[in-house]
Amino acid sequence: MKIYADLHVHTVSSGHAYSTVAENAKLAKQKGLEIMGISDHTAGLPGGAHVFHFNNLRIIPRVIHGVTILRGAEVNIVDYNGNIDLEEFTLRGLDYAIASYHPPCVKSSDDANEVTRGLISAMHNPYVRIIGHPGDTRYPLNFEETVKAAKATNTLLEVNNASLKPTSFRPGVRDSLIEMLKFCNKYDCPIIIGTDAHICYDVGEFGESINLLEQVQFPNDLIINSSPNNICQFLNCVLD
C-alpha cells in the first residue's frame, strides 16, 4: 500500500515535538511523500503554538525539498458541545484543521453518548476536516453514529499510527479502530492515515496503520491519502 500524504505532522512549535518544518519536509521527500501537512498543536494544549504561529503560516513556501506543504492545525475540542480553541479568522487562513480530544483540554468521560455528541458537533464546524486519533477509550465513542456523521459532514476519521504503537499511552485504540473501520466500510466512509509525527524520523512511517488496514481488508479506495490527487480535491486547496 502506497501512501502519498501525511497531514498529521508536528514541528518544534507544538512544544513537545523536536523537528523543524525543513527537517520534516526533507524526511518526507526521502520517504516518497508528495504532500506534507503542518498541524501543530494549538495553545489550549500546554506548550502549544500561539495563534500568531497559525496566522503566519502563509510565509512557509508551498514546496520544500520537492514536497507540497499544506498549512493546518491540530485544534483541541474543549467541551462536549464540540467547541474548539481556534477562532474563525485564523481557521479561514488554513488548508484544514484536525480536531482532537486531549485530556489537558477536556476531562475524559465514560459516557459514550456525551463524547460522541461532542465529536459530531465538532464535525459540523466547516473548518474541521479531520478527526484526530479516534479510538482512545478514555473518550469512548458510538462508532456507528460517529461514522455516519463523518460521512454526512465530509469529515475524515484518522487511523493514527502513533496511537497504534506499543509505546502509545492511548488505551484500547486497536480494538476501537477495528470497530470504526467496520462501519467505515459499511457506509463507504473515507478515512485518512496520519503519523502524528513529533520528530522528523516518524514522518511518512505508516507501518502500524497499514498492518491494521490490511488485517481488516479495508478497501484502498476509501483511504483518502492513497492518492495524491484525492487530498487536494478533498480539501479544495488553492496552492498559492
C-alpha positions as CSV (number, residue, x, y, z in Angstrom):
1,M,0.0,0.0,0.0
2,K,1.4,3.4,-1.0
3,I,0.5,6.5,1.0
4,Y,1.3,9.8,-0.7
5,A,0.5,12.4,2.0
6,D,1.0,12.8,5.7
7,L,-1.2,15.6,7.2
8,H,-0.6,15.0,10.9
9,V,2.9,16.3,11.4
10,H,4.2,18.5,14.3
11,T,7.1,20.9,14.5
12,V,9.0,22.4,17.4
13,S,6.2,24.9,17.6
14,S,4.0,22.2,19.2
15,G,6.1,22.5,22.3
16,H,6.8,18.8,22.8
17,A,8.0,18.0,19.2
18,Y,11.6,18.1,18.1
19,S,11.9,18.9,14.4
20,T,11.6,21.9,12.1
21,V,9.5,22.3,9.0
22,A,12.5,21.9,6.8
23,E,13.7,18.7,8.7
24,N,10.2,17.2,8.4
25,A,10.0,18.0,4.7
26,K,13.4,16.5,4.0
27,L,12.4,13.2,5.6
28,A,9.0,13.3,3.8
29,K,10.9,13.5,0.5
30,Q,13.1,10.6,1.5
31,K,10.0,8.5,2.4
32,G,8.4,9.2,-1.0
33,L,5.7,11.5,0.1
34,E,4.3,14.1,-2.3
35,I,2.3,16.2,0.3
36,M,3.0,17.0,3.9
37,G,0.7,19.0,6.2
38,I,1.9,21.0,9.2
39,S,-0.5,20.5,12.0
40,D,0.9,21.9,15.2
41,H,-1.0,21.9,18.5
42,T,-3.0,25.0,19.3
43,A,-2.5,26.9,22.5
44,G,-5.1,25.1,24.6
45,L,-2.7,22.2,25.0
46,P,0.2,23.1,27.3
47,G,3.1,24.2,25.2
48,G,1.0,24.6,22.1
49,A,1.6,27.3,19.5
50,H,0.3,30.8,19.9
51,V,-2.3,32.0,17.5
52,F,0.3,34.1,15.8
53,H,2.0,30.9,14.6
54,F,-1.1,29.9,12.6
55,N,-1.8,33.4,11.3
56,N,1.8,33.5,10.0
57,L,1.9,30.0,8.2
58,R,1.3,31.8,4.9
59,I,5.1,32.7,4.8
60,I,6.0,29.0,4.6
61,P,6.7,28.0,1.0
62,R,4.3,25.7,-0.7
63,V,7.1,23.4,-1.9
64,I,10.1,22.5,0.3
65,H,12.5,19.8,-0.7
66,G,10.1,18.9,-3.6
67,V,7.2,18.2,-1.2
68,T,4.0,20.2,-1.4
69,I,3.3,21.8,2.0
70,L,-0.2,22.2,3.4
71,R,-0.9,24.6,6.3
72,G,-3.0,23.2,9.1
73,A,-3.6,22.9,12.8
74,E,-4.5,20.3,15.4
75,V,-7.1,22.1,17.4
76,N,-8.5,21.0,20.7
77,I,-12.1,20.1,21.3
78,V,-12.6,21.9,24.6
79,D,-16.0,20.7,25.7
80,Y,-18.7,18.2,24.9
81,N,-20.5,20.8,22.9
82,G,-17.8,20.4,20.2
83,N,-16.2,23.9,20.7
84,I,-12.6,24.2,19.5
85,D,-9.8,26.6,20.6
86,L,-9.1,28.4,17.4
87,E,-11.1,31.3,16.0
88,E,-12.7,31.5,12.6
89,F,-10.4,34.4,11.5
90,T,-7.4,32.1,11.9
91,L,-9.1,28.9,10.6
92,R,-10.0,30.7,7.4
93,G,-6.4,31.1,6.5
94,L,-5.6,27.4,6.9
95,D,-6.0,24.5,4.5
96,Y,-7.5,22.3,7.1
97,A,-7.9,21.6,10.8
98,I,-7.7,18.4,12.7
99,A,-9.9,18.3,15.8
100,S,-8.9,16.0,18.7
101,Y,-9.7,15.2,22.3
102,H,-6.8,15.7,24.7
103,P,-7.0,15.1,28.5
104,P,-5.5,18.5,29.4
105,C,-8.2,20.3,27.4
106,V,-11.4,18.3,28.2
107,K,-11.8,15.8,31.0
108,S,-12.3,12.3,29.9
109,S,-15.7,10.7,30.2
110,D,-17.3,7.3,30.5
111,D,-20.4,8.4,28.7
112,A,-20.0,7.4,25.0
113,N,-23.1,9.3,24.1
114,E,-21.7,12.5,25.5
115,V,-18.3,12.0,23.9
116,T,-19.9,11.2,20.5
117,R,-22.2,14.2,20.7
118,G,-19.2,16.5,21.2
119,L,-17.2,14.9,18.4
120,I,-20.2,15.2,15.9
121,S,-20.7,18.8,16.9
122,A,-17.0,19.5,16.1
123,M,-17.5,17.8,12.7
124,H,-20.2,20.4,11.9
125,N,-17.5,23.1,12.1
126,P,-16.8,23.7,8.4
127,Y,-13.1,24.2,9.0
128,V,-12.7,20.8,10.8
129,R,-11.8,18.3,8.0
130,I,-10.2,15.5,10.1
131,I,-10.9,14.0,13.4
132,G,-7.6,13.2,15.1
133,H,-6.8,9.8,16.8
134,P,-10.3,8.5,17.5
135,G,-10.3,5.2,19.4
136,D,-8.8,6.3,22.7
137,T,-11.0,4.6,25.2
138,R,-10.7,7.5,27.6
139,Y,-13.1,9.1,25.1
140,P,-15.4,6.2,24.2
141,L,-17.5,6.6,21.0
142,N,-20.6,5.2,19.5
143,F,-18.7,4.3,16.3
144,E,-21.8,3.7,14.1
145,E,-23.1,7.2,14.8
146,T,-19.6,8.7,14.5
147,V,-19.1,7.2,11.1
148,K,-22.5,8.2,9.8
149,A,-21.8,11.8,10.9
150,A,-18.4,11.8,9.3
151,K,-19.9,10.6,6.1
152,A,-22.7,13.3,6.3
153,T,-20.3,16.1,7.1
154,N,-17.5,15.0,4.7
155,T,-15.0,14.7,7.6
156,L,-12.2,12.2,7.6
157,L,-11.7,9.9,10.5
158,E,-8.0,9.2,11.2
159,V,-6.2,6.0,11.7
160,N,-3.4,7.4,13.8
161,N,-0.1,5.5,13.5
162,A,1.4,6.8,16.8
163,S,-1.7,5.5,18.7
164,L,-1.1,2.0,17.4
165,K,2.5,1.7,18.5
166,P,3.3,-0.4,21.5
167,T,4.7,2.7,23.2
168,S,1.4,4.6,22.9
169,F,-0.2,5.9,26.0
170,R,-3.7,5.8,24.5
171,P,-5.6,2.7,25.7
172,G,-7.8,0.4,23.6
173,V,-7.1,2.0,20.3
174,R,-6.5,-1.1,18.2
175,D,-9.8,-2.8,19.1
176,S,-11.7,0.5,18.8
177,L,-10.3,1.2,15.3
178,I,-11.3,-2.3,14.1
179,E,-14.8,-1.4,15.1
180,M,-14.6,2.0,13.5
181,L,-13.3,0.6,10.2
182,K,-16.1,-1.9,10.1
183,F,-18.6,0.9,10.0
184,C,-16.5,3.0,7.6
185,N,-16.6,0.0,5.2
186,K,-20.3,-0.5,5.7
187,Y,-21.1,3.2,5.0
188,D,-18.4,3.8,2.4
189,C,-16.9,6.5,4.6
190,P,-13.3,7.5,3.7
191,I,-10.5,7.7,6.2
192,I,-7.1,9.1,6.4
193,I,-3.9,7.7,7.8
194,G,-1.7,10.0,9.8
195,T,1.6,9.5,11.6
196,D,1.1,12.1,14.3
197,A,4.9,12.6,13.9
198,H,6.6,14.6,16.7
199,I,10.0,14.1,15.2
200,C,11.1,14.1,11.6
201,Y,12.1,10.4,11.6
202,D,8.4,9.4,12.1
203,V,7.1,11.4,9.1
204,G,5.8,9.0,6.5
205,E,6.1,6.0,8.8
206,F,2.6,4.4,8.4
207,G,3.5,0.7,9.2
208,E,1.2,0.1,12.2
209,S,-1.7,1.7,10.4
210,I,-1.1,-0.2,7.2
211,N,-0.8,-3.5,9.0
212,L,-4.2,-2.9,10.7
213,L,-5.9,-1.9,7.5
214,E,-4.6,-4.9,5.7
215,Q,-5.6,-7.2,8.6
216,V,-9.3,-6.0,8.3
217,Q,-9.1,-5.9,4.5
218,F,-10.1,-2.3,4.3
219,P,-10.6,-1.1,0.7
220,N,-7.8,1.1,-0.6
221,D,-10.2,3.4,-2.4
222,L,-11.6,4.6,1.0
223,I,-8.1,5.7,2.1
224,I,-8.0,9.3,1.0
225,N,-4.2,9.7,1.1
226,S,-3.6,6.6,-1.1
227,S,-3.9,9.0,-4.0
228,P,-2.1,12.4,-4.2
229,N,-4.9,14.0,-6.1
230,N,-7.6,13.0,-3.7
231,I,-6.1,15.0,-0.8
232,C,-6.2,18.4,-2.6
233,Q,-9.6,17.6,-4.2
234,F,-11.0,16.8,-0.8
235,L,-9.6,19.9,0.9
236,N,-10.3,22.2,-2.1
237,C,-6.8,23.5,-1.7
238,V,-5.7,26.7,-3.5
239,L,-1.9,26.4,-3.6
240,D,-0.6,29.9,-3.7
